[in-house]
Amino acid sequence: MSSNIYSRLFLLCLFPGALPAADNLVTARPAVQSETQSGFTRARTRLVLSAESAGRVVSVQGDVGDLLSGEQPFACLDQTFIDLELKANRSEREGLEVDKVYYAKEVERIRQLVKQNSSSESQLDAALRNLDKTRVQLESLEVAAQTLRERKQRHCIQPPAGWRVIRRYVEPGQWLNVGEPVVEVGDYRSLLVPFALSQEEYQVLLQAKDHLKISLPQRESEVSATLLRTSPAFDEASRKVHLDLEIAEGVVDPRGGLRADLSLDVPLRTGAVLVPSAALTQRYEQYWLTREGGEEVRVVYLGRSDGEESDWVRVVSPEVHAGDRFLLQGE
């Protein structure tokens, strides 16, 4: 043990009040290096809408890049035959409505005659049977009409409102078979940026997820981002964690392909820490830190910190860890 330590212990024994003041102590912080990961923006969701029925395209209301309002369909197929079937269905229902009114009156007349013993129960049963059959046929035609209206609605392709057209596959007059693509659309109201991070970078991101910032160099701006989802799968090739960050606002004219930079302050793998330069002493080209109990620890000096903390230095030692407390010298 050095004479300096003996001197400190002797003073502490003689003067117990000579303990280091709180403002004379400093806590070592982990030394970090800034690592920047780059990705490119893309739509939050992309969909390819296909034809549910076969037919000829009669109208197309949008083109690549258009913002869809949702007020009218993007494209519609010829609905002539469905309209004719609906018209025939409506005529049959109107005829059955007439029959239903007639049979209902017939039932009432026969019921009155049965009460007067002027008609038989079998005639009443026959009239009730005709009325019930008419009601059943009418209900069946109403179901058929609902089916036709649903088929007619599916002859038109309606993308979600607020989305943009990415690719258009059809033109008016073109014949479409069931399942053929009609339009590809994307939701650019918010943007996604995929990243692949190491485990150390991922842990740093989780600690800062409530105030993440992403730089957009092409727009010369910085925007807020949130962690949308993280893949639980293990990528054997990269051995990294795949995740998506979402940019919900702050981007003028949002679109895919914008470069997005994510900067993370990752602790140095060497285990280096940051301490004020005032806590460091040098003797014979060797550097030392003094713990609050007086013990001196030899460290390796790595250099000064950059930026606003230039009065802090980076040091490393197997005996020094982030959170350890040291004395400031010359106070």
C-alpha positions in Angstrom: 0.0 0.0 0.0 1.4 3.4 -0.9 2.4 6.0 1.6 -0.4 8.3 0.2 -3.0 5.7 1.3 -1.4 5.3 4.8 -1.5 9.1 5.2 -5.2 9.2 4.3 -6.0 6.4 6.7 -4.0 8.1 9.5 -5.9 11.3 9.0 -9.2 9.5 9.0 -8.4 7.8 12.3 -7.3 11.1 13.9 -10.1 13.2 12.4 -13.2 11.1 11.6 -14.8 14.2 10.3 -12.2 14.5 7.5 -14.3 12.3 5.2 -14.5 13.6 1.6 -17.4 16.0 1.0 -20.1 14.9 -1.4 -19.2 17.7 -3.8 -15.6 16.4 -3.9 -16.8 13.0 -5.3 -17.6 12.1 -8.9 -19.3 9.0 -10.3 -17.8 7.3 -13.3 -20.0 7.0 -16.3 -19.8 4.5 -19.1 -17.8 5.7 -22.1 -19.9 5.5 -25.3 -19.3 5.9 -29.0 -21.9 7.1 -31.4 -22.9 4.6 -34.0 -25.2 5.5 -36.9 -27.5 3.0 -38.7 -29.1 3.9 -42.0 -32.4 2.8 -43.5 -34.9 3.9 -46.0 -38.5 5.0 -45.5 -41.4 2.9 -46.9 -45.2 2.8 -46.6 -46.6 1.6 -43.3 -48.8 -0.8 -45.2 -49.0 -1.9 -48.9 -51.9 -3.8 -50.5 -52.5 -5.3 -53.9 -56.3 -5.3 -54.6 -57.5 -8.0 -57.0 -60.7 -8.6 -58.9 -63.3 -10.7 -57.1 -65.4 -11.2 -60.3 -64.6 -11.6 -63.9 -65.7 -8.9 -66.3 -64.7 -5.9 -68.5 -63.3 -2.8 -66.9 -65.6 0.2 -67.6 -64.0 2.9 -65.5 -60.7 3.7 -63.7 -60.6 6.8 -61.5 -57.0 7.1 -60.3 -53.4 6.9 -61.5 -50.0 6.4 -59.9 -49.3 8.8 -57.0 -52.9 9.9 -56.6 -54.3 10.3 -53.1 -57.5 8.3 -52.7 -60.4 10.2 -51.2 -62.7 7.2 -50.8 -65.6 9.0 -52.3 -65.7 6.9 -55.4 -64.3 3.4 -56.4 -60.9 3.2 -58.1 -62.2 0.9 -60.8 -65.5 -0.8 -61.8 -66.4 -3.8 -64.0 -69.4 -3.9 -66.3 -72.5 -4.3 -64.2 -75.1 -4.6 -67.0 -76.2 -8.2 -66.3 -76.3 -7.8 -62.6 -78.6 -4.7 -63.1 -80.9 -6.8 -65.3 -81.0 -9.6 -62.7 -81.9 -7.0 -60.0 -84.6 -5.6 -62.2 -86.1 -9.1 -62.8 -85.9 -9.8 -59.1 -87.6 -6.6 -58.2 -90.5 -7.4 -60.7 -91.0 -10.9 -59.1 -91.1 -9.4 -55.7 -93.7 -6.8 -56.7 -95.8 -9.6 -58.2 -95.6 -11.6 -55.0 -96.5 -8.5 -52.9 -99.7 -8.4 -54.9 -100.3 -12.1 -54.3 -99.6 -11.7 -50.6 -102.2 -8.9 -50.2 -104.8 -11.0 -52.2 -104.2 -14.2 -50.1 -104.3 -12.2 -46.8 -107.8 -10.9 -47.8 -108.8 -14.4 -48.9 -107.8 -15.9 -45.6 -109.9 -13.3 -43.7 -113.0 -13.9 -45.9 -112.8 -17.7 -45.5 -112.2 -17.3 -41.7 -115.5 -15.3 -41.5 -117.3 -17.9 -43.5 -116.1 -20.7 -41.3 -117.4 -18.8 -38.3 -120.8 -18.7 -40.1 -120.5 -22.4 -41.0 -120.6 -21.3 -44.7 -117.1 -22.7 -45.5 -114.9 -25.7 -44.5 -111.8 -25.8 -42.5 -109.9 -27.3 -45.5 -110.6 -24.2 -47.6 -109.2 -22.0 -44.8 -106.1 -24.3 -44.6 -105.6 -24.0 -48.3 -105.8 -20.2 -48.2 -103.3 -20.1 -45.3 -101.0 -22.4 -47.2 -101.0 -20.1 -50.3 -100.3 -17.0 -48.1 -97.4 -18.8 -46.3 -95.9 -20.0 -49.6 -96.1 -16.4 -50.9 -94.3 -15.0 -47.9 -91.6 -17.7 -48.1 -91.1 -17.0 -51.8 -90.9 -13.2 -51.1 -88.2 -13.8 -48.4 -86.2 -16.0 -50.8 -86.3 -13.2 -53.5 -85.2 -10.6 -50.9 -82.2 -12.8 -50.0 -81.4 -13.2 -53.7 -81.6 -9.4 -54.2 -79.2 -8.9 -51.3 -76.8 -11.3 -52.9 -77.0 -9.5 -56.3 -76.4 -6.1 -54.6 -73.3 -7.6 -52.8 -72.0 -9.0 -56.1 -72.6 -5.6 -57.7 -70.7 -3.9 -55.0 -67.8 -6.3 -55.5 -67.6 -5.4 -59.1 -66.0 -2.2 -57.9 -62.6 -2.0 -56.2 -62.5 0.5 -53.4 -59.1 1.1 -51.7 -58.9 2.7 -48.2 -59.3 6.4 -48.1 -56.1 8.4 -47.5 -53.9 5.8 -49.2 -51.9 6.5 -52.4 -51.7 4.6 -55.7 -48.4 2.8 -56.1 -49.1 0.9 -59.3 -52.1 0.6 -61.6 -52.6 -2.6 -63.5 -55.8 -2.0 -65.5 -57.2 0.2 -68.3 -60.8 0.8 -69.3 -62.0 -1.9 -71.7 -59.6 -4.5 -70.4 -61.0 -7.9 -69.5 -60.2 -9.2 -66.0 -60.4 -12.7 -64.6 -61.0 -13.5 -61.0 -57.9 -12.9 -58.9 -56.1 -10.7 -61.3 -54.5 -7.6 -59.7 -56.2 -4.2 -60.2 -54.2 -1.7 -58.2 -51.4 -1.6 -55.6 -51.9 1.0 -52.9 -49.9 2.1 -49.8 -50.5 4.0 -46.6 -48.0 6.8 -46.5 -49.7 8.7 -43.7 -47.0 7.3 -41.5 -43.6 5.9 -42.6 -41.7 2.8 -41.6 -37.9 2.5 -41.4 -36.5 -1.1 -40.9 -33.3 -1.5 -39.0 -31.1 -4.5 -38.0 -29.3 -3.8 -34.7 -26.8 -5.7 -32.6 -27.9 -6.8 -29.1 -26.0 -3.9 -27.6 -27.5 -1.3 -29.9 -31.0 -2.8 -29.4 -30.7 -2.4 -25.6 -29.6 1.2 -26.0 -32.6 1.8 -28.3 -35.0 0.3 -25.7 -33.7 2.6 -23.1 -34.3 5.6 -25.3 -37.5 4.4 -27.1 -39.7 7.2 -25.6 -37.6 10.0 -27.2 -36.1 8.5 -30.3 -35.0 10.8 -33.1 -34.3 10.0 -36.7 -32.3 12.3 -39.1 -33.5 12.7 -42.7 -30.4 14.0 -44.5 -32.2 14.5 -47.8 -34.8 16.8 -46.1 -32.3 18.3 -43.7 -34.6 17.6 -40.8 -34.9 15.5 -37.7 -38.1 13.9 -36.7 -39.5 11.8 -33.8 -39.9 8.1 -34.2 -41.5 5.2 -32.2 -40.7 1.5 -32.0 -43.5 -0.2 -33.9 -42.6 -3.8 -33.8 -39.6 -6.1 -33.2 -39.1 -9.5 -34.8 -38.6 -12.3 -32.3 -36.8 -14.5 -34.9 -33.0 -15.1 -35.0 -31.2 -14.1 -38.1 -28.4 -16.6 -38.5 -26.7 -14.6 -41.2 -26.5 -11.2 -39.5 -27.2 -12.2 -35.9 -29.0 -9.0 -35.4 -32.4 -7.9 -34.2 -34.7 -6.8 -36.9 -37.2 -4.0 -36.0 -39.3 -1.3 -37.6 -39.4 2.3 -36.4 -42.5 4.5 -37.3 -42.4 8.1 -38.3 -46.0 9.4 -37.7 -45.5 13.1 -38.4 -43.0 15.8 -39.3 -42.3 14.7 -42.9 -43.5 17.0 -45.7 -44.6 15.0 -48.7 -44.0 11.6 -47.1 -42.8 8.9 -49.5 -40.7 5.8 -49.7 -36.9 5.9 -50.3 -35.9 8.7 -48.0 -32.7 8.0 -46.2 -33.1 7.8 -42.4 -30.2 7.8 -40.0 -30.5 6.5 -36.4 -27.7 7.5 -34.0 -27.2 5.5 -30.8 -24.6 6.0 -28.1 -23.3 2.5 -27.5 -21.0 1.7 -24.5 -17.5 0.8 -25.6 -16.8 -2.9 -25.5 -13.6 -2.3 -23.7 -15.5 -1.3 -20.5 -14.0 2.2 -20.5 -15.6 4.9 -18.3 -15.7 8.6 -18.3 -14.4 10.7 -15.4 -13.5 14.4 -15.0 -9.9 15.1 -15.8 -9.7 16.6 -12.3 -10.1 13.1 -10.8 -7.0 11.9 -12.6 -3.5 12.1 -11.3 -0.3 11.3 -13.2 3.0 10.0 -11.8 5.9 8.6 -13.8 3.7 8.4 -17.0 1.1 6.4 -15.1 -2.4 7.5 -14.3 -4.4 6.9 -11.1 -7.9 7.4 -9.7 -8.5 7.7 -6.0 -11.6 6.0 -4.5 -13.6 7.8 -1.8 -11.9 5.5 0.8 -8.4 6.6 -0.3 -7.5 3.6 -2.4 -5.7 4.4 -5.6 -6.4 2.5 -8.8 -4.2 2.5 -11.7 -5.9 3.1 -15.1 -5.1 3.4 -18.7 -5.7 6.8 -20.2 -7.6 6.7 -23.5 -8.0 10.3 -24.3 -10.4 13.2 -23.8 -14.1 13.0 -24.5 -15.5 14.9 -27.5 -18.1 17.7 -27.7 -19.5 19.5 -24.6 -17.8 17.1 -22.2 -14.2 17.8 -23.3 -13.2 18.2 -19.6 -14.0 14.5 -19.1 -11.5 11.8 -20.1 -11.8 8.1 -21.0 -10.0 5.6 -18.9 -10.1 1.8 -18.6 -9.1 -0.7 -15.9 -10.4 -4.1 -14.8 -11.0 -2.6 -11.4 -13.0 0.4 -12.5 -16.7 0.2 -13.5 -19.5 2.6 -14.3 -21.0 3.8 -11.0 -17.8 3.8 -9.0 -17.1 6.9 -7.1 -13.7 8.8 -7.0 -12.2 11.8 -5.4 -11.5 15.0 -7.3 -7.9 16.1 -6.9 -6.8 19.6 -6.0 -10.2 20.6 -4.6 
